[in-house]
Amino acid sequence: MRILPAFAFAAVLGAASFSAQEGFGQGTYVPKAQLCANGSQALCSTIPAYIGPDPELSPGLGYNGIFGQVTSAANDSQTPFDNMSWQSFIGLNWVASAESAPAARGLAAAGSRVWQSWVKPDFLFGSGPVKASCGATSLPVITIASDGKGAPSVKNDEYYQASTNLPLIDIYGNWTLYERRLNSTEALYLLAPNGKLQDNLVTIAGQTKFVSDKNKVAFPASATDPLGSRGAMELKIAWRILGPNDTKSRYFTIDAQLAVAGDLVSGGQQICETVTLGMVGMHIIQRNPYYDGNKVLLAQWIWSTFEHVDNAPVATAACDPTAPGPCPTINQPSCGAAPASSGNYSYFVGGSPAPTNNPPSAGARKNFAWSAKPPYASAYAQPTSSGKQTLYVAPQVVRCWSIYGNTASLNTQWQGALAQAGSVFANYALVGTQWGTTGLEVRLPNYPIDAVPGLLSNLTLETYIQNNAKATTSGGVGSCVGCHAQATLAVGNAPSDLSFLPSLAAPLPARPVFSVK
């Protein structure tokens, strides 16, 4: 799709979807990329347990988060989080069999990545009632199961986004696919909280006992040393089905078996196909502890979100995350058009007059059906001719928020190091890192005040709620912390420590519904 060389990201970064609009809080200070959690300036496979030193978090009250002028590392609260995010992304995507190898091999060679050995939720909670019966394969499997009633199961891999229960269609008329993974620390806690198998959180019986024993969900937290023990971690990965017109060398790719239940397919025939998938997004969340040295960092989770740089352009009137006033498009369904000169993207067709961030409609069926043959989502998008190929105009995705300036500066440094290592991950960028907080001195109207930044979304995972400062008819709040704060157990609606996974213990779990106030 792109005609740019594989690593010509730096030249396009400022003009494309990851441009940093010069905004409030930007100055001459340039943050420094810390390429390894051990303090070295070489890319490494270490997944950090915690952020590095962050003097801005210690006072306790009256600090500004990312608002205000950053003049040095002493008042730069965000960069330690962003470096932790990049270190985690790199460590997770290292070749699992080469963790002691240099980056030129660990990030550029073929092979299964560290995160690919982590379990999926259906390993713990079981599968949806109806699955495709495909033949045995050595490939990774993306399983789109159903609840037996014509709707996709929440327990397996998905093509619906969380919060909105809506799909995302790319310009070639295919669904975006989602898989979740969790590390062994979290899996063991779910199976036996505090070592008690009878109180497990993966069954209704276990949760009933857990609640009756007056327990509270508290996932294992990390150490307060970046090189210490890691706490619970969850991942969500977004994939595109790549075709002949895509430049596969620009993506981290896997060959996978796509297995779709027949009652989700028009005509009723199950899908069992081998496809090439390109990663377009990754969420990483890590449970952090309370630490007296970082008083304003709540004992919740640290949320990191990455995207491929070719996903979509920035809106012409994108919001500035450091601006001292509310953005005009807050709680609006669209944040306006992209610049007329926008280039080639996976989720945006240049020159189309279609509205932006406009979700597809399922029509009378209520649930989105797969076409029996690719493009699998063509029934829900408008075809248009572009040269010798057919493109599909669907959501026309644009980014509603510019990337925080210091994050964008770090991205350039990390991408440069990855390009030198010959790694495809140079084509990915950190959208942002969010963390729960207290004591913010800057309190803006309409914005959540319990997280920094107040709003943060991934285009591939939360397309339609980017500007939601509260739940609206389009879905939940466009904040990792704000959304997950509503997570509960399947039994008794008890809080589940900001993880939605325990809700999967229900036989037919429903997707979260967010009330509109």
N, C-alpha and C positions, 0 to 999 in steps of 0.2 A: 504493500500500500504506500509506504513512504519511499521516496527516491533518495533520501539522505543516506550517507554512509553510516554504518552501524554505530559509530561512537561520536558522531557529529552533533552531540546533544548540547554542548555548551553554547554553541552559536545560536541555537533555536530556543534555548531555555527562556531567555528574556522575552522573546517575541511570541512564544506559544503559551501553552496552558499553565506553565509554572512560572510565569513572570511575577516578579515582586513589585507591586506598585509602591512607589516611594510614599511612605505614610508617616503619621504621627509616631514618634519614637525612633525614627531612623537617623543616623548620624554617621560620623567617620569611623566609629568603632567597628572592627571586623572580628566576629567570633572565630575561634580556632577549632577545626575538626580534630577530635581525639580518635585516631584510627583503631585503637585497641584499648580495651578496658584495663589492661595491665600497665598502661602509661606509655607504651611504645608508639612510634609513628609508622608502624607497618600494619596493614590489614591482617586481622587474625580471626580465628574461629571461635574465640571466647564469647559466649553469650553472657552479658553482664547481669548481675543480680540486682543492682541498684545504681542510682545516679552517682556521678562523681561529685566532688565538693561544690556546694552551691551556697555561698555566703548570704545571698538574698533571702533564703528561707529560714534563717535562724532567729531573726528578731521576734517573730511571733505575731505582731500586729502592725498595720500601717504600711504595708508594702504594696507595690503597684502591679505585680504580675508582668505582663508584656506591655503595659501602658507606660508612657513616659520615655524620656531619653535614656538610652543605654550608652554609657560612656566607657565602661570597662567590664572585665569579667566579674568585678566585685558587685555590680548591680545588674548583672545579666542572669536572670532567674531561669531563662528558657533553654539556653544552650546545653547545660548538663543533661537535661531531659532529651534534647534532640540528638546529642551524641550517643546517649544510651539507646535511643531508637535505632540509629544507624548501626551501632555495634550489634544489636540484637538481630536486625534484618540480615546483616552479613553473616553472623554466626549461624543463624537458622538455615541460610541458603548455601552454606559450605557443603562440599561433597562429604558425605558421612564417613566414607572410608579414607579420607585424606585430611582429617582435622589437624594433623601436625604438619601438613605440607604448606608451602608458601602459597600466597594468593593466586599466583599465575596458574597453579594446578587446582587448588581448593575451590576457586570461584570460576574457573574457566573450563575445567575438564568435565567430561560427561560423568554421570553417576547420580545415584539417589542422594537427595539432600537431607540434612539432619532432621528437619521437621517431618519428612515423609515417613519416618518410623513411628511417629506419634499416633495414638489411636484416634479414631473418629468416634463421635458420640454413639453411633449405633452399636459399637462394640460393647458399650456399657448399658445402654438403655433399650437395645433391641431395635429391629427395623420396623418400618411401616408394614401394614398387612399385605400389600400387593407389590411384588417386585418382578422385574423382568427375569426370565429364566434363560440367561445367556450361557454359552459354553464356558468351560474353564479357560483361564487366561493368566499369563504371567504379568500382564500389564496392570497398572493401577486402574481401578474401576470407579467411575462416577455413577452412583446409583441414584436415580430419580424414582423413588417409590411413591405409592399413593396410599391414602388412608382407607381405601376400599369404597369410597363414596365419590370418586372422581376428582378429588383434590390432592395436591402433592403432600406427602408426609413431611412433617417437621423433623423427624428423627434421622433422616438420611441427608444426602447431598441435595442441593436445592437449585431452583431457578427463580424463586421469589425472593425479594429482598426483605430483610427484617424491618419491622416498624410500619411498612406500607402494604406488605403482601402483594407487591407489584413486581413484574419482571423488567429487565433492561435488555433491549434489543440493539445489536450492533448494526453497522451500515451494510453488512452483508446478509441481514435478515435472520440472524441466529440469536438464541438466548445467551445471556451471560450465566455462567454456572458457578455455584458456590460450594465449597467444602470447608468443614471445620475440623480442627485438630486440637488436642490437649495433651500436655506433658504428663509424665508418669506421676509426678507429685500431685497433680489435681485428680488424676484418675484414681489413685489410691485413696485419697480423701473421700471422694464420692462413694467408693466401694466400702469404706470402713472409717467414718469420721471418728477421730480420736481413738482409732484402733478397734471400734465396735462394729462388727459385721451386721449385727441385728439392727443397728441404727443407720444402715446404708441409705444413701440418697438416690439410688438408681431404681428403686421399686416403691410402689405405693405403701406396701407393708412396712418397709424400712423407714420411709418418711413419717408414717403414722407413729411408729415407735420413737423416732427421733423427736418429733414434736411433743408427744406425751411425756417424754423424759425432760422436757423443758430445755432442750438444747437450742442453740442458735448457730446458724451457718457461719463459719469463719474459715475460709480457705487458707491453707498454709502460706504465710508471708515469707518474703526473702530475708536474707541477712541485710545489714546496712552497709556492707562492704561490696563494691562492684565485683570482687573476686570471690565472694562468699557463696553460700548455698542459695539456689534459686527457689522462689516460691511457685505457686500455681501459675500456669500460663495457658492461654487459649489463643488460637489462631483462626482467622477466617480468610480464605484465599478465593479470589475472583478470577475466573478463566474465560477466555474467548476461544471459540472454535476457529482455528486458523484455516484459511483456504488458499487457493492458488494465487490470489492477488495480494496476499499478505507477505511482508518481508519477515520471514520466520526468524532470521538471524538477529532481529531486534528484540526478541522476546526470550525469556526463560520458558522453555517448552517441555511438555511431556507427551508421549503417545499414551492414550488411555482408551479403555473400553467404555463406551457410553451405553448405559443400560437404563431404559425408560419403561416404566410400567405401561401395559397396553391400554388401561383405562384413562391414561393421560394423553393418548395419541388419537388424532382424528382417524376414524376407521377401526380403531381398537387393536391394531397390531403392534406388539411391543417393538422397541428399537434396541438392537444390539449391533453397534457399529464401532469400529476403531477410528478414533479422531486424534488430531494433533491439537493440543490446547496450549495457548499462550497466556502466561500470568499477566493480569492487568491490574490487580490490587491485592493488598495484604494488610489485614488488621493484626496487630500483636498486642495482647494485654497481659500484664504481669502484676501479680498481687504484691503490694509493698507494705511494709510495717509502719507503725508509729516509731518515730525516732526523735528524741528530744533535741538533737542538733538541727533538725529541719522541722520546726514546730508547725509551720503553716501547710506542710504536705500531709493531707489526710491519709489515714491508713485504709486505703481502698485499692485501686488498681492504677497502673500507669498505662496509658493508651497510646499506641503508635500506629500511624496509618500511612501506607505507601501506595503509590500508583505508577503505572507506566506513563512516560511522558507524552505518548501519542494519544491519550484517551480523548481529550476534549479541550477546546479553547476556553480562555477566561472571558467572562462577560465584559462587555464594554464598560458597564457601570458596576463592576464588582465591588463588594464591600471590603473595607480595609479593617483587618482585625485589631489594629492599634488606634483607630480613629476615636476621638473623644466624644463622639455622639452616635446615636442610633443610625443604622443604615436604612435608607428609604424602602428597601424591598424586604425588610424583616416581616415574617409571617405571610409573605405573598407567594403564590404558586409558581411564579417565574421571576427571574432576576434580569430579564431582558436579553437583548441580542448579543451576539459575538461580533467582533470587528469584521468588516467586509473582507479584509485580507486574510482571514483565517485559512490555514492550510489544510492538510489531510489528516483526518482523525478517525478513530475507531467508532466513535459514537456521535459524530457530527458531520453532516453533509453540507459542504460549503455552497452558498448560493441559493439554498432552499429558503422559501419564505415561511416555512412552518414555525409555529411557536416553540420556544425552548423549554426544556425540562418538562415536557408534556407527556404524562404517562399514557400507555396504550389502554384501550378498553377491551374487556373480555366479551362484551356483548351479552346476549341472552344466556350463554352457557355459564357465566359467572366465573368459571375457572379457565385459565389460559391453556389451550390444547396445543400439543406438538403436531406439526405436519409430519407425515410418515417419512418424508425424505427432506434433505436439506434444500434450501434454508428452512430451518425448523420453526421459525417464528414469522414467516413471510405473510401469514394471514393477518397479522396485526401491524403491518408497516406498509407504507406507500412506496411502490417501486418507482425508480426514476433512472433514466439513462445517463451515463457519464462516460463519454468516450465509447469504448467497446465493452463496457461492463455495466451490469445493473446494480445500483445501490438502493438501499432501503431507508427511507426517511421515517424515523420512529421518534424517540424522545427528543432528538436534537439537543444533546446534553451540553451545557456550559457550566463552567465553574463560577459559583456565586461569590466566592471569597478569594481575594488575592492571598498568596502565600506570605506569611510573616517574613519581613525582610531578612532578619538574622537566620531564619530557617533556610531561606533561599540561598543565602551566602554559604551556609554549611553544605547545602546540597551540591553546589558547584565544586567545593573542595572534595567531598566524598566521591562524586562522580568522576572527577579527575583522577583520583587514586584508583578507582575501579577501571577506568579506561586504560591506564598504564598497565594494569594487570591483565588486560585483554578480556575483561568480564562483561557479559551481557547485562549485568546488574547496573552498569553505568547508565542504562536507559530507564532507570527507575528513580523516583524522587520521593522524599518525605513530604507529605502534605502538612503534617503537624503532629505534635505530641500533646496530649491533654492529661491533666492530673487534677485530682480533687484537692480543694484548698479551703482555707478559712482565713479571715483577716484582711481580705482585699480592701485597700483604701479607695480604689476607683470603683464606683458602683453606677453602672450605666442603666438607663431605662431600657426595658425590653430584653436585656441580656441575662442569661443565668449567671449567678454570682458565686457559684460553688465550684467552679472549675476554671482553669487557665489552659487555653483560651476559652471564652464562654461558649462558643459554638465551634464544632469541628466535624466535618463529614468527608467521606470518601465517595467520589463520583460513582464508582462502580458498585458500591454497597449501600449507599444512602442517597441515591440520585435526586429524589423528589422532596427531601426534607432539609436541604442545606440551610435554608433561611428560617427554619422553624425555631423560634425562641420559646415556643410553647406548642403543645399538641394542637394540630389543626385538622381540617378534613383531609389533608394530604398525608397525615401520619403523625408520628411522635416528634419529639424535640430533636433538633439537629445537633445534639451533643451526646458524646459517648456516655459521660457520667449521668446526664439527665435522663437518657433512655434506660440505661441499665439500673438506675436507682429504683425502677419499678419491677425488677425481677423478683419472682417469688417461687416458693416450693409448689409442687403440685398438690400438696395437702395443706389446707388451712390458710393459704395465702401468706404464710410467714415469709419475711424477707430472706432472700437467698444470696446475700453478700454480693450483689451486683452481677450475678451470673444467671443467665437464662437456662443453662443446661439442666439444673435439677427439675425444671418444669417438664422435661421430657420423660419423666417417670410415669406420667399419665398414659393409659393405653392408647388414647387418641388425643395427644396434646394439641391444643389450639394455639395459633400464633397470637402473640400479645396484641391486645386492642387498647389503644391509648385514648383516654377520654378527652374530649374537646371542651375546654373551659372558656 
